[in-house]
Amino acid sequence: MSTTPTTTQIATTSHSLSSQEKLQSGQDKAKTVIAPLDRVKILFQSSNPQFQKYAGSWTGLFQATRKIYIDSGPKGLFQGHSATLIRIFPYAAIKFAAFEQIRHHLMPTRQHETHFKNFMAGSLAGNI
């Protein structure tokens, strides 16, 4: 008797992403897209003398981004990004768990569900 699962068993046991996994994936993608802008913003906010000359003008963002890219390459634009992603995970997990708990108290059944109550659950979870 073989203990290897059949193709049918494998297909039925595979799972789709949970809501938490989808939320985390979306946040990770969003943070990755804006990482270069966030890097330049932090350099401006910290009054880094090397980038102070670019602050205060509309083209400063592009000039600073170009300087980082020329000096450090693409990796320079994503410096510190892994720390940002590590920070997001527990934050998102807590907000999601809070939302689910508040939502359950406001709407114990599908009949009680309204857009306003969903909005309130999200608002209250965001304030935690």
Backbone as XML, in Angstrom:
<?xml version="1.0"?>
<chain id="A" units="angstrom">
  <residue number="1" name="MET">
    <atom name="N" x="0.846" y="-1.189" z="0.000"/>
    <atom name="CA" x="0.000" y="0.000" z="0.000"/>
    <atom name="C" x="0.881" y="1.239" z="0.000"/>
  </residue>
  <residue number="2" name="SER">
    <atom name="N" x="0.632" y="2.143" z="-0.918"/>
    <atom name="CA" x="1.429" y="3.355" z="-1.054"/>
    <atom name="C" x="0.890" y="4.448" z="-0.145"/>
  </residue>
  <residue number="3" name="THR">
    <atom name="N" x="1.809" y="5.171" z="0.479"/>
    <atom name="CA" x="1.401" y="6.284" z="1.351"/>
    <atom name="C" x="1.535" y="7.625" z="0.653"/>
  </residue>
  <residue number="4" name="THR">
    <atom name="N" x="1.913" y="7.604" z="-0.609"/>
    <atom name="CA" x="2.022" y="8.864" z="-1.359"/>
    <atom name="C" x="0.632" y="9.360" z="-1.736"/>
  </residue>
  <residue number="5" name="PRO">
    <atom name="N" x="0.389" y="10.645" z="-1.550"/>
    <atom name="CA" x="-0.934" y="11.173" z="-1.901"/>
    <atom name="C" x="-1.153" y="11.187" z="-3.413"/>
  </residue>
  <residue number="6" name="THR">
    <atom name="N" x="-2.381" y="11.010" z="-3.800"/>
    <atom name="CA" x="-2.725" y="11.046" z="-5.221"/>
    <atom name="C" x="-2.866" y="12.496" z="-5.659"/>
  </residue>
  <residue number="7" name="THR">
    <atom name="N" x="-2.949" y="12.685" z="-6.959"/>
    <atom name="CA" x="-3.110" y="14.035" z="-7.508"/>
    <atom name="C" x="-4.400" y="14.668" z="-7.003"/>
  </residue>
  <residue number="8" name="THR">
    <atom name="N" x="-5.456" y="13.890" z="-6.901"/>
    <atom name="CA" x="-6.732" y="14.418" z="-6.413"/>
    <atom name="C" x="-6.605" y="14.880" z="-4.972"/>
  </residue>
  <residue number="9" name="GLN">
    <atom name="N" x="-5.909" y="14.091" z="-4.138"/>
    <atom name="CA" x="-5.738" y="14.484" z="-2.742"/>
    <atom name="C" x="-4.925" y="15.769" z="-2.629"/>
  </residue>
  <residue number="10" name="ILE">
    <atom name="N" x="-3.900" y="15.883" z="-3.447"/>
    <atom name="CA" x="-3.081" y="17.095" z="-3.418"/>
    <atom name="C" x="-3.899" y="18.302" z="-3.840"/>
  </residue>
  <residue number="11" name="ALA">
    <atom name="N" x="-4.700" y="18.148" z="-4.889"/>
    <atom name="CA" x="-5.506" y="19.261" z="-5.390"/>
    <atom name="C" x="-6.530" y="19.717" z="-4.359"/>
  </residue>
  <residue number="12" name="THR">
    <atom name="N" x="-7.089" y="18.787" z="-3.593"/>
    <atom name="CA" x="-8.118" y="19.174" z="-2.628"/>
    <atom name="C" x="-7.527" y="19.712" z="-1.342"/>
  </residue>
  <residue number="13" name="THR">
    <atom name="N" x="-6.251" y="19.391" z="-1.049"/>
    <atom name="CA" x="-5.671" y="19.883" z="0.191"/>
    <atom name="C" x="-4.929" y="21.193" z="0.018"/>
  </residue>
  <residue number="14" name="SER">
    <atom name="N" x="-4.666" y="21.627" z="-1.220"/>
    <atom name="CA" x="-4.000" y="22.906" z="-1.400"/>
    <atom name="C" x="-4.955" y="24.013" z="-0.981"/>
  </residue>
  <residue number="15" name="HIS">
    <atom name="N" x="-4.406" y="25.054" z="-0.413"/>
    <atom name="CA" x="-5.276" y="26.120" z="0.092"/>
    <atom name="C" x="-4.978" y="27.424" z="-0.635"/>
  </residue>
  <residue number="16" name="SER">
    <atom name="N" x="-5.973" y="28.268" z="-0.646"/>
    <atom name="CA" x="-5.766" y="29.596" z="-1.209"/>
    <atom name="C" x="-5.258" y="30.505" z="-0.100"/>
  </residue>
  <residue number="17" name="LEU">
    <atom name="N" x="-4.830" y="31.678" z="-0.470"/>
    <atom name="CA" x="-4.314" y="32.621" z="0.515"/>
    <atom name="C" x="-5.422" y="33.083" z="1.450"/>
  </residue>
  <residue number="18" name="SER">
    <atom name="N" x="-5.095" y="33.180" z="2.728"/>
    <atom name="CA" x="-6.058" y="33.703" z="3.687"/>
    <atom name="C" x="-6.129" y="35.222" z="3.531"/>
  </residue>
  <residue number="19" name="SER">
    <atom name="N" x="-7.092" y="35.810" z="4.174"/>
    <atom name="CA" x="-7.230" y="37.271" z="4.117"/>
    <atom name="C" x="-5.994" y="37.957" z="4.666"/>
  </residue>
  <residue number="20" name="GLN">
    <atom name="N" x="-5.446" y="37.418" z="5.752"/>
    <atom name="CA" x="-4.235" y="38.000" z="6.357"/>
    <atom name="C" x="-3.063" y="37.916" z="5.382"/>
  </residue>
  <residue number="21" name="GLU">
    <atom name="N" x="-2.909" y="36.776" z="4.698"/>
    <atom name="CA" x="-1.815" y="36.614" z="3.747"/>
    <atom name="C" x="-1.968" y="37.564" z="2.562"/>
  </residue>
  <residue number="22" name="LYS">
    <atom name="N" x="-3.195" y="37.753" z="2.105"/>
    <atom name="CA" x="-3.441" y="38.686" z="1.002"/>
    <atom name="C" x="-3.128" y="40.122" z="1.422"/>
  </residue>
  <residue number="23" name="LEU">
    <atom name="N" x="-3.539" y="40.477" z="2.629"/>
    <atom name="CA" x="-3.275" y="41.816" z="3.149"/>
    <atom name="C" x="-1.777" y="42.054" z="3.246"/>
  </residue>
  <residue number="24" name="GLN">
    <atom name="N" x="-1.064" y="41.076" z="3.809"/>
    <atom name="CA" x="0.382" y="41.219" z="3.970"/>
    <atom name="C" x="1.072" y="41.314" z="2.615"/>
  </residue>
  <residue number="25" name="SER">
    <atom name="N" x="0.644" y="40.506" z="1.675"/>
    <atom name="CA" x="1.242" y="40.518" z="0.338"/>
    <atom name="C" x="1.028" y="41.878" z="-0.333"/>
  </residue>
  <residue number="26" name="GLY">
    <atom name="N" x="-0.150" y="42.412" z="-0.201"/>
    <atom name="CA" x="-0.445" y="43.721" z="-0.790"/>
    <atom name="C" x="0.376" y="44.835" z="-0.158"/>
  </residue>
  <residue number="27" name="GLN">
    <atom name="N" x="0.514" y="44.783" z="1.166"/>
    <atom name="CA" x="1.303" y="45.808" z="1.844"/>
    <atom name="C" x="2.777" y="45.705" z="1.469"/>
  </residue>
  <residue number="28" name="ASP">
    <atom name="N" x="3.269" y="44.475" z="1.359"/>
    <atom name="CA" x="4.668" y="44.281" z="0.963"/>
    <atom name="C" x="4.915" y="44.843" z="-0.431"/>
  </residue>
  <residue number="29" name="LYS">
    <atom name="N" x="4.001" y="44.571" z="-1.340"/>
    <atom name="CA" x="4.158" y="45.079" z="-2.715"/>
    <atom name="C" x="4.106" y="46.606" z="-2.745"/>
  </residue>
  <residue number="30" name="ALA">
    <atom name="N" x="3.181" y="47.170" z="-2.004"/>
    <atom name="CA" x="3.053" y="48.630" z="-1.977"/>
    <atom name="C" x="4.307" y="49.277" z="-1.401"/>
  </residue>
  <residue number="31" name="LYS">
    <atom name="N" x="4.824" y="48.738" z="-0.314"/>
    <atom name="CA" x="6.026" y="49.297" z="0.290"/>
    <atom name="C" x="7.227" y="49.154" z="-0.635"/>
  </residue>
  <residue number="32" name="THR">
    <atom name="N" x="7.288" y="48.063" z="-1.387"/>
    <atom name="CA" x="8.399" y="47.859" z="-2.318"/>
    <atom name="C" x="8.350" y="48.878" z="-3.453"/>
  </residue>
  <residue number="33" name="VAL">
    <atom name="N" x="7.160" y="49.195" z="-3.920"/>
    <atom name="CA" x="7.015" y="50.167" z="-5.003"/>
    <atom name="C" x="7.452" y="51.563" z="-4.552"/>
  </residue>
  <residue number="34" name="ILE">
    <atom name="N" x="7.109" y="51.932" z="-3.332"/>
    <atom name="CA" x="7.438" y="53.289" z="-2.881"/>
    <atom name="C" x="8.765" y="53.373" z="-2.132"/>
  </residue>
  <residue number="35" name="ALA">
    <atom name="N" x="9.483" y="52.260" z="-1.995"/>
    <atom name="CA" x="10.740" y="52.236" z="-1.234"/>
    <atom name="C" x="11.738" y="53.301" z="-1.688"/>
  </residue>
  <residue number="36" name="PRO">
    <atom name="N" x="11.977" y="53.474" z="-3.001"/>
    <atom name="CA" x="12.929" y="54.520" z="-3.398"/>
    <atom name="C" x="12.501" y="55.923" z="-2.957"/>
  </residue>
  <residue number="37" name="LEU">
    <atom name="N" x="11.219" y="56.218" z="-3.054"/>
    <atom name="CA" x="10.726" y="57.528" z="-2.613"/>
    <atom name="C" x="10.872" y="57.687" z="-1.101"/>
  </residue>
  <residue number="38" name="ASP">
    <atom name="N" x="10.615" y="56.608" z="-0.394"/>
    <atom name="CA" x="10.738" y="56.628" z="1.055"/>
    <atom name="C" x="12.189" y="56.860" z="1.476"/>
  </residue>
  <residue number="39" name="ARG">
    <atom name="N" x="13.102" y="56.256" z="0.762"/>
    <atom name="CA" x="14.547" y="56.430" z="1.041"/>
    <atom name="C" x="14.950" y="57.897" z="0.888"/>
  </residue>
  <residue number="40" name="VAL">
    <atom name="N" x="14.528" y="58.522" z="-0.193"/>
    <atom name="CA" x="14.863" y="59.927" z="-0.429"/>
    <atom name="C" x="14.188" y="60.808" z="0.622"/>
  </residue>
  <residue number="41" name="LYS">
    <atom name="N" x="12.955" y="60.495" z="0.960"/>
    <atom name="CA" x="12.231" y="61.268" z="1.980"/>
    <atom name="C" x="12.972" y="61.233" z="3.314"/>
  </residue>
  <residue number="42" name="ILE">
    <atom name="N" x="13.457" y="60.065" z="3.704"/>
    <atom name="CA" x="14.177" y="59.936" z="4.966"/>
    <atom name="C" x="15.479" y="60.738" z="4.930"/>
  </residue>
  <residue number="43" name="LEU">
    <atom name="N" x="16.158" y="60.716" z="3.797"/>
    <atom name="CA" x="17.391" y="61.504" z="3.681"/>
    <atom name="C" x="17.100" y="62.999" z="3.797"/>
  </residue>
  <residue number="44" name="PHE">
    <atom name="N" x="16.016" y="63.454" z="3.219"/>
    <atom name="CA" x="15.623" y="64.862" z="3.348"/>
    <atom name="C" x="15.240" y="65.194" z="4.790"/>
  </residue>
  <residue number="45" name="GLN">
    <atom name="N" x="14.449" y="64.326" z="5.425"/>
    <atom name="CA" x="13.986" y="64.589" z="6.784"/>
    <atom name="C" x="15.126" y="64.597" z="7.796"/>
  </residue>
  <residue number="46" name="SER">
    <atom name="N" x="16.124" y="63.783" z="7.555"/>
    <atom name="CA" x="17.239" y="63.710" z="8.503"/>
    <atom name="C" x="18.252" y="64.837" z="8.279"/>
  </residue>
  <residue number="47" name="SER">
    <atom name="N" x="17.951" y="65.727" z="7.355"/>
    <atom name="CA" x="18.828" y="66.856" z="7.025"/>
    <atom name="C" x="20.243" y="66.388" z="6.698"/>
  </residue>
  <residue number="48" name="ASN">
    <atom name="N" x="20.309" y="65.310" z="5.943"/>
    <atom name="CA" x="21.589" y="64.772" z="5.511"/>
    <atom name="C" x="22.303" y="65.839" z="4.688"/>
  </residue>
  <residue number="49" name="PRO">
    <atom name="N" x="23.511" y="66.258" z="5.107"/>
    <atom name="CA" x="24.194" y="67.357" z="4.413"/>
    <atom name="C" x="24.453" y="67.061" z="2.933"/>
  </residue>
  <residue number="50" name="GLN">
    <atom name="N" x="24.639" y="65.789" z="2.606"/>
    <atom name="CA" x="24.898" y="65.412" z="1.217"/>
    <atom name="C" x="23.669" y="65.657" z="0.331"/>
  </residue>
  <residue number="51" name="PHE">
    <atom name="N" x="22.473" y="65.620" z="0.925"/>
    <atom name="CA" x="21.238" y="65.767" z="0.154"/>
    <atom name="C" x="20.505" y="67.061" z="0.447"/>
  </residue>
  <residue number="52" name="GLN">
    <atom name="N" x="21.033" y="67.866" z="1.337"/>
    <atom name="CA" x="20.377" y="69.123" z="1.703"/>
    <atom name="C" x="20.261" y="70.062" z="0.507"/>
  </residue>
  <residue number="53" name="LYS">
    <atom name="N" x="21.214" y="70.006" z="-0.395"/>
    <atom name="CA" x="21.189" y="70.902" z="-1.562"/>
    <atom name="C" x="20.025" y="70.593" z="-2.510"/>
  </residue>
  <residue number="54" name="TYR">
    <atom name="N" x="19.463" y="69.384" z="-2.422"/>
    <atom name="CA" x="18.351" y="69.003" z="-3.292"/>
    <atom name="C" x="16.992" y="69.354" z="-2.683"/>
  </residue>
  <residue number="55" name="ALA">
    <atom name="N" x="16.950" y="69.598" z="-1.387"/>
    <atom name="CA" x="15.692" y="69.886" z="-0.702"/>
    <atom name="C" x="15.169" y="71.258" z="-1.095"/>
  </residue>
  <residue number="56" name="GLY">
    <atom name="N" x="13.853" y="71.394" z="-1.122"/>
    <atom name="CA" x="13.245" y="72.688" z="-1.360"/>
    <atom name="C" x="12.915" y="72.994" z="-2.804"/>
  </residue>
  <residue number="57" name="SER">
    <atom name="N" x="13.196" y="72.077" z="-3.695"/>
    <atom name="CA" x="12.817" y="72.324" z="-5.095"/>
    <atom name="C" x="12.043" y="71.120" z="-5.630"/>
  </residue>
  <residue number="58" name="TRP">
    <atom name="N" x="11.248" y="71.380" z="-6.646"/>
    <atom name="CA" x="10.450" y="70.304" z="-7.233"/>
    <atom name="C" x="11.322" y="69.247" z="-7.901"/>
  </residue>
  <residue number="59" name="THR">
    <atom name="N" x="12.444" y="69.640" z="-8.417"/>
    <atom name="CA" x="13.320" y="68.679" z="-9.092"/>
    <atom name="C" x="14.269" y="67.985" z="-8.125"/>
  </residue>
  <residue number="60" name="GLY">
    <atom name="N" x="14.292" y="68.412" z="-6.873"/>
    <atom name="CA" x="15.192" y="67.833" z="-5.885"/>
    <atom name="C" x="14.998" y="66.346" z="-5.687"/>
  </residue>
  <residue number="61" name="LEU">
    <atom name="N" x="13.754" y="65.903" z="-5.703"/>
    <atom name="CA" x="13.455" y="64.483" z="-5.548"/>
    <atom name="C" x="14.134" y="63.675" z="-6.649"/>
  </residue>
  <residue number="62" name="PHE">
    <atom name="N" x="13.991" y="64.137" z="-7.871"/>
    <atom name="CA" x="14.567" y="63.412" z="-9.005"/>
    <atom name="C" x="16.092" y="63.473" z="-8.997"/>
  </residue>
  <residue number="63" name="GLN">
    <atom name="N" x="16.644" y="64.623" z="-8.633"/>
    <atom name="CA" x="18.100" y="64.763" z="-8.571"/>
    <atom name="C" x="18.697" y="63.878" z="-7.473"/>
  </residue>
  <residue number="64" name="ALA">
    <atom name="N" x="18.049" y="63.841" z="-6.324"/>
    <atom name="CA" x="18.536" y="63.005" z="-5.220"/>
    <atom name="C" x="18.433" y="61.525" z="-5.573"/>
  </residue>
  <residue number="65" name="THR">
    <atom name="N" x="17.312" y="61.137" z="-6.196"/>
    <atom name="CA" x="17.144" y="59.741" z="-6.615"/>
    <atom name="C" x="18.225" y="59.360" z="-7.615"/>
  </residue>
  <residue number="66" name="ARG">
    <atom name="N" x="18.502" y="60.241" z="-8.539"/>
    <atom name="CA" x="19.535" y="59.994" z="-9.556"/>
    <atom name="C" x="20.910" y="59.860" z="-8.893"/>
  </residue>
  <residue number="67" name="LYS">
    <atom name="N" x="21.201" y="60.713" z="-7.925"/>
    <atom name="CA" x="22.493" y="60.653" z="-7.238"/>
    <atom name="C" x="22.665" y="59.327" z="-6.506"/>
  </residue>
  <residue number="68" name="ILE">
    <atom name="N" x="21.628" y="58.889" z="-5.800"/>
    <atom name="CA" x="21.689" y="57.604" z="-5.104"/>
    <atom name="C" x="21.913" y="56.476" z="-6.111"/>
  </residue>
  <residue number="69" name="TYR">
    <atom name="N" x="21.185" y="56.518" z="-7.217"/>
    <atom name="CA" x="21.295" y="55.471" z="-8.240"/>
    <atom name="C" x="22.702" y="55.440" z="-8.839"/>
  </residue>
  <residue number="70" name="ILE">
    <atom name="N" x="23.275" y="56.608" z="-9.108"/>
    <atom name="CA" x="24.624" y="56.673" z="-9.694"/>
    <atom name="C" x="25.671" y="56.207" z="-8.677"/>
  </residue>
  <residue number="71" name="ASP">
    <atom name="N" x="25.550" y="56.657" z="-7.419"/>
    <atom name="CA" x="26.543" y="56.319" z="-6.391"/>
    <atom name="C" x="26.458" y="54.873" z="-5.915"/>
  </residue>
  <residue number="72" name="SER">
    <atom name="N" x="25.244" y="54.366" z="-5.718"/>
    <atom name="CA" x="25.074" y="53.054" z="-5.087"/>
    <atom name="C" x="24.368" y="52.029" z="-5.962"/>
  </residue>
  <residue number="73" name="GLY">
    <atom name="N" x="23.859" y="52.448" z="-7.096"/>
    <atom name="CA" x="23.117" y="51.528" z="-7.945"/>
    <atom name="C" x="21.702" y="51.338" z="-7.424"/>
  </residue>
  <residue number="74" name="PRO">
    <atom name="N" x="20.964" y="50.408" z="-8.030"/>
    <atom name="CA" x="19.581" y="50.179" z="-7.614"/>
    <atom name="C" x="19.464" y="49.748" z="-6.144"/>
  </residue>
  <residue number="75" name="LYS">
    <atom name="N" x="20.469" y="49.032" z="-5.641"/>
    <atom name="CA" x="20.416" y="48.599" z="-4.240"/>
    <atom name="C" x="20.380" y="49.786" z="-3.286"/>
  </residue>
  <residue number="76" name="GLY">
    <atom name="N" x="20.991" y="50.896" z="-3.670"/>
    <atom name="CA" x="20.991" y="52.082" z="-2.828"/>
    <atom name="C" x="19.607" y="52.653" z="-2.615"/>
  </residue>
  <residue number="77" name="LEU">
    <atom name="N" x="18.740" y="52.489" z="-3.615"/>
    <atom name="CA" x="17.369" y="53.002" z="-3.502"/>
    <atom name="C" x="16.526" y="52.163" z="-2.545"/>
  </residue>
  <residue number="78" name="PHE">
    <atom name="N" x="16.954" y="50.925" z="-2.303"/>
    <atom name="CA" x="16.187" y="50.027" z="-1.438"/>
    <atom name="C" x="16.888" y="49.786" z="-0.102"/>
  </residue>
  <residue number="79" name="GLN">
    <atom name="N" x="17.862" y="50.610" z="0.232"/>
    <atom name="CA" x="18.575" y="50.465" z="1.493"/>
    <atom name="C" x="17.599" y="50.682" z="2.648"/>
  </residue>
  <residue number="80" name="GLY">
    <atom name="N" x="17.591" y="49.751" z="3.592"/>
    <atom name="CA" x="16.688" y="49.823" z="4.736"/>
    <atom name="C" x="15.308" y="49.265" z="4.474"/>
  </residue>
  <residue number="81" name="HIS">
    <atom name="N" x="15.063" y="48.780" z="3.273"/>
    <atom name="CA" x="13.729" y="48.286" z="2.909"/>
    <atom name="C" x="13.357" y="47.018" z="3.672"/>
  </residue>
  <residue number="82" name="SER">
    <atom name="N" x="14.322" y="46.126" z="3.893"/>
    <atom name="CA" x="14.012" y="44.877" z="4.601"/>
    <atom name="C" x="13.561" y="45.172" z="6.032"/>
  </residue>
  <residue number="83" name="ALA">
    <atom name="N" x="14.154" y="46.172" z="6.666"/>
    <atom name="CA" x="13.721" y="46.557" z="8.019"/>
    <atom name="C" x="12.283" y="47.081" z="8.002"/>
  </residue>
  <residue number="84" name="THR">
    <atom name="N" x="11.936" y="47.792" z="6.954"/>
    <atom name="CA" x="10.565" y="48.298" z="6.814"/>
    <atom name="C" x="9.579" y="47.146" z="6.697"/>
  </residue>
  <residue number="85" name="LEU">
    <atom name="N" x="9.921" y="46.155" z="5.887"/>
    <atom name="CA" x="9.029" y="45.002" z="5.713"/>
    <atom name="C" x="8.886" y="44.203" z="7.006"/>
  </residue>
  <residue number="86" name="ILE">
    <atom name="N" x="9.976" y="44.066" z="7.738"/>
    <atom name="CA" x="9.917" y="43.342" z="9.016"/>
    <atom name="C" x="9.040" y="44.098" z="10.011"/>
  </residue>
  <residue number="87" name="ARG">
    <atom name="N" x="9.068" y="45.415" z="9.962"/>
    <atom name="CA" x="8.254" y="46.246" z="10.859"/>
    <atom name="C" x="6.764" y="46.149" z="10.523"/>
  </residue>
  <residue number="88" name="ILE">
    <atom name="N" x="6.451" y="46.016" z="9.241"/>
    <atom name="CA" x="5.060" y="46.008" z="8.807"/>
    <atom name="C" x="4.320" y="44.753" z="9.254"/>
  </residue>
  <residue number="89" name="PHE">
    <atom name="N" x="4.991" y="43.616" z="9.251"/>
    <atom name="CA" x="4.285" y="42.357" z="9.506"/>
    <atom name="C" x="3.544" y="42.335" z="10.837"/>
  </residue>
  <residue number="90" name="PRO">
    <atom name="N" x="4.195" y="42.590" z="11.979"/>
    <atom name="CA" x="3.434" y="42.561" z="13.238"/>
    <atom name="C" x="2.361" y="43.647" z="13.301"/>
  </residue>
  <residue number="91" name="TYR">
    <atom name="N" x="2.658" y="44.807" z="12.743"/>
    <atom name="CA" x="1.687" y="45.905" z="12.712"/>
    <atom name="C" x="0.416" y="45.475" z="11.974"/>
  </residue>
  <residue number="92" name="ALA">
    <atom name="N" x="0.596" y="44.884" z="10.793"/>
    <atom name="CA" x="-0.561" y="44.450" z="9.996"/>
    <atom name="C" x="-1.313" y="43.326" z="10.691"/>
  </residue>
  <residue number="93" name="ALA">
    <atom name="N" x="-0.601" y="42.422" z="11.315"/>
    <atom name="CA" x="-1.256" y="41.302" z="12.005"/>
    <atom name="C" x="-2.126" y="41.803" z="13.148"/>
  </residue>
  <residue number="94" name="ILE">
    <atom name="N" x="-1.620" y="42.755" z="13.906"/>
    <atom name="CA" x="-2.396" y="43.299" z="15.033"/>
    <atom name="C" x="-3.630" y="44.043" z="14.529"/>
  </residue>
  <residue number="95" name="LYS">
    <atom name="N" x="-3.463" y="44.860" z="13.496"/>
    <atom name="CA" x="-4.605" y="45.612" z="12.950"/>
    <atom name="C" x="-5.661" y="44.664" z="12.381"/>
  </residue>
  <residue number="96" name="PHE">
    <atom name="N" x="-5.199" y="43.626" z="11.686"/>
    <atom name="CA" x="-6.144" y="42.679" z="11.088"/>
    <atom name="C" x="-6.900" y="41.918" z="12.174"/>
  </residue>
  <residue number="97" name="ALA">
    <atom name="N" x="-6.188" y="41.449" z="13.202"/>
    <atom name="CA" x="-6.844" y="40.720" z="14.296"/>
    <atom name="C" x="-7.846" y="41.625" z="15.016"/>
  </residue>
  <residue number="98" name="ALA">
    <atom name="N" x="-7.462" y="42.873" z="15.236"/>
    <atom name="CA" x="-8.373" y="43.812" z="15.893"/>
    <atom name="C" x="-9.611" y="44.041" z="15.036"/>
  </residue>
  <residue number="99" name="PHE">
    <atom name="N" x="-9.419" y="44.214" z="13.725"/>
    <atom name="CA" x="-10.553" y="44.416" z="12.823"/>
    <atom name="C" x="-11.509" y="43.231" z="12.885"/>
  </residue>
  <residue number="100" name="GLU">
    <atom name="N" x="-10.974" y="42.025" z="12.832"/>
    <atom name="CA" x="-11.821" y="40.831" z="12.854"/>
    <atom name="C" x="-12.603" y="40.716" z="14.158"/>
  </residue>
  <residue number="101" name="GLN">
    <atom name="N" x="-11.965" y="41.028" z="15.284"/>
    <atom name="CA" x="-12.650" y="40.959" z="16.573"/>
    <atom name="C" x="-13.754" y="42.019" z="16.673"/>
  </residue>
  <residue number="102" name="ILE">
    <atom name="N" x="-13.438" y="43.233" z="16.301"/>
    <atom name="CA" x="-14.429" y="44.321" z="16.358"/>
    <atom name="C" x="-15.569" y="44.029" z="15.400"/>
  </residue>
  <residue number="103" name="ARG">
    <atom name="N" x="-15.229" y="43.565" z="14.202"/>
    <atom name="CA" x="-16.253" y="43.230" z="13.197"/>
    <atom name="C" x="-17.202" y="42.151" z="13.728"/>
  </residue>
  <residue number="104" name="HIS">
    <atom name="N" x="-16.626" y="41.155" z="14.398"/>
    <atom name="CA" x="-17.451" y="40.078" z="14.953"/>
    <atom name="C" x="-18.408" y="40.607" z="16.018"/>
  </residue>
  <residue number="105" name="HIS">
    <atom name="N" x="-17.952" y="41.578" z="16.822"/>
    <atom name="CA" x="-18.831" y="42.138" z="17.859"/>
    <atom name="C" x="-19.913" y="43.032" z="17.251"/>
  </residue>
  <residue number="106" name="LEU">
    <atom name="N" x="-19.573" y="43.781" z="16.222"/>
    <atom name="CA" x="-20.561" y="44.659" z="15.592"/>
    <atom name="C" x="-21.533" y="43.897" z="14.697"/>
  </residue>
  <residue number="107" name="MET">
    <atom name="N" x="-21.056" y="42.832" z="14.084"/>
    <atom name="CA" x="-21.865" y="42.072" z="13.120"/>
    <atom name="C" x="-21.731" y="40.570" z="13.388"/>
  </residue>
  <residue number="108" name="PRO">
    <atom name="N" x="-22.464" y="40.063" z="14.375"/>
    <atom name="CA" x="-22.330" y="38.644" z="14.708"/>
    <atom name="C" x="-22.816" y="37.708" z="13.586"/>
  </residue>
  <residue number="109" name="THR">
    <atom name="N" x="-23.712" y="38.176" z="12.745"/>
    <atom name="CA" x="-24.201" y="37.352" z="11.625"/>
    <atom name="C" x="-24.169" y="38.180" z="10.343"/>
  </residue>
  <residue number="110" name="ARG">
    <atom name="N" x="-24.326" y="37.511" z="9.212"/>
    <atom name="CA" x="-24.330" y="38.207" z="7.918"/>
    <atom name="C" x="-25.514" y="39.176" z="7.810"/>
  </residue>
  <residue number="111" name="GLN">
    <atom name="N" x="-26.602" y="38.903" z="8.506"/>
    <atom name="CA" x="-27.777" y="39.786" z="8.455"/>
    <atom name="C" x="-27.493" y="41.141" z="9.089"/>
  </residue>
  <residue number="112" name="HIS">
    <atom name="N" x="-26.555" y="41.210" z="10.026"/>
    <atom name="CA" x="-26.218" y="42.461" z="10.702"/>
    <atom name="C" x="-25.179" y="43.283" z="9.945"/>
  </residue>
  <residue number="113" name="GLU">
    <atom name="N" x="-24.646" y="42.737" z="8.874"/>
    <atom name="CA" x="-23.553" y="43.391" z="8.159"/>
    <atom name="C" x="-24.053" y="44.568" z="7.325"/>
  </residue>
  <residue number="114" name="THR">
    <atom name="N" x="-23.398" y="45.723" z="7.510"/>
    <atom name="CA" x="-23.677" y="46.915" z="6.712"/>
    <atom name="C" x="-22.338" y="47.575" z="6.358"/>
  </residue>
  <residue number="115" name="HIS">
    <atom name="N" x="-22.362" y="48.437" z="5.369"/>
    <atom name="CA" x="-21.142" y="49.158" z="4.999"/>
    <atom name="C" x="-20.666" y="50.043" z="6.147"/>
  </residue>
  <residue number="116" name="PHE">
    <atom name="N" x="-21.612" y="50.670" z="6.828"/>
    <atom name="CA" x="-21.261" y="51.551" z="7.926"/>
    <atom name="C" x="-20.580" y="50.782" z="9.055"/>
  </residue>
  <residue number="117" name="LYS">
    <atom name="N" x="-21.099" y="49.602" z="9.390"/>
    <atom name="CA" x="-20.488" y="48.807" z="10.454"/>
    <atom name="C" x="-19.100" y="48.312" z="10.044"/>
  </residue>
  <residue number="118" name="ASN">
    <atom name="N" x="-18.921" y="47.960" z="8.785"/>
    <atom name="CA" x="-17.589" y="47.585" z="8.302"/>
    <atom name="C" x="-16.642" y="48.765" z="8.407"/>
  </residue>
  <residue number="119" name="PHE">
    <atom name="N" x="-17.134" y="49.935" z="8.024"/>
    <atom name="CA" x="-16.340" y="51.160" z="8.133"/>
    <atom name="C" x="-15.945" y="51.434" z="9.571"/>
  </residue>
  <residue number="120" name="MET">
    <atom name="N" x="-16.891" y="51.278" z="10.487"/>
    <atom name="CA" x="-16.613" y="51.511" z="11.897"/>
    <atom name="C" x="-15.612" y="50.491" z="12.439"/>
  </residue>
  <residue number="121" name="ALA">
    <atom name="N" x="-15.732" y="49.239" z="12.029"/>
    <atom name="CA" x="-14.782" y="48.214" z="12.477"/>
    <atom name="C" x="-13.371" y="48.558" z="12.006"/>
  </residue>
  <residue number="122" name="GLY">
    <atom name="N" x="-13.237" y="48.985" z="10.761"/>
    <atom name="CA" x="-11.939" y="49.377" z="10.238"/>
    <atom name="C" x="-11.385" y="50.610" z="10.925"/>
  </residue>
  <residue number="123" name="SER">
    <atom name="N" x="-12.252" y="51.575" z="11.196"/>
    <atom name="CA" x="-11.829" y="52.800" z="11.871"/>
    <atom name="C" x="-11.349" y="52.520" z="13.285"/>
  </residue>
  <residue number="124" name="LEU">
    <atom name="N" x="-12.106" y="51.711" z="13.994"/>
    <atom name="CA" x="-11.725" y="51.385" z="15.378"/>
    <atom name="C" x="-10.440" y="50.559" z="15.407"/>
  </residue>
  <residue number="125" name="ALA">
    <atom name="N" x="-10.305" y="49.625" z="14.486"/>
    <atom name="CA" x="-9.080" y="48.815" z="14.435"/>
    <atom name="C" x="-7.869" y="49.681" z="14.111"/>
  </residue>
  <residue number="126" name="GLY">
    <atom name="N" x="-8.055" y="50.662" z="13.261"/>
    <atom name="CA" x="-6.962" y="51.557" z="12.906"/>
    <atom name="C" x="-6.520" y="52.439" z="14.051"/>
  </residue>
  <residue number="127" name="ASN">
    <atom name="N" x="-7.370" y="52.635" z="15.035"/>
    <atom name="CA" x="-7.039" y="53.474" z="16.183"/>
    <atom name="C" x="-6.362" y="52.710" z="17.307"/>
  </residue>
  <residue number="128" name="ILE">
    <atom name="N" x="-6.256" y="51.424" z="17.137"/>
    <atom name="CA" x="-5.625" y="50.604" z="18.202"/>
    <atom name="C" x="-4.123" y="50.690" z="18.076"/>
  </residue>
</chain>
